Amino acid sequence: MSDKNEHNLIHHSQEHFVDPNALAEHLSVPRRQILEMTRRGIIPGHPLGIGRSRRVWRYKISEVEAAIASGARNPHSSQEGKVLAEMAAPRTMRDGSPRSQKGKL
């Protein structure tokens, strides 16, 4: 096989990146779920651009399928989940029954 043909074969066998819409269709889930799973580290994504608050994500289907099959999560996301769990919403109701709160209100 010539070098040129070998180069073309390698080039065409590379997997292409897909956008969240294509991945959502592949997995039969809403696009929003894909983005949330990416933010939580459930599926691997590749951010494009330099935006701070919004990112443009691209995916390799083989990487996503492998991550789902293994059940592995991004170590960074587990810390994020821990932080979110520790930041529970403040309680709006006091502890105890309404009668026990009578003098405290």
Secondary structure, 3 states (H helix, E strand, C coil): CCHHHHHHHHHHHCCCCECHHHHHHHHCCCHHHHHHHHHCCCCCCEEECCCCCCCEEEECHHHHHHHHHHCCCCHHHHHHHHHHHHCCCCCCCCCCCCCCCCCCC
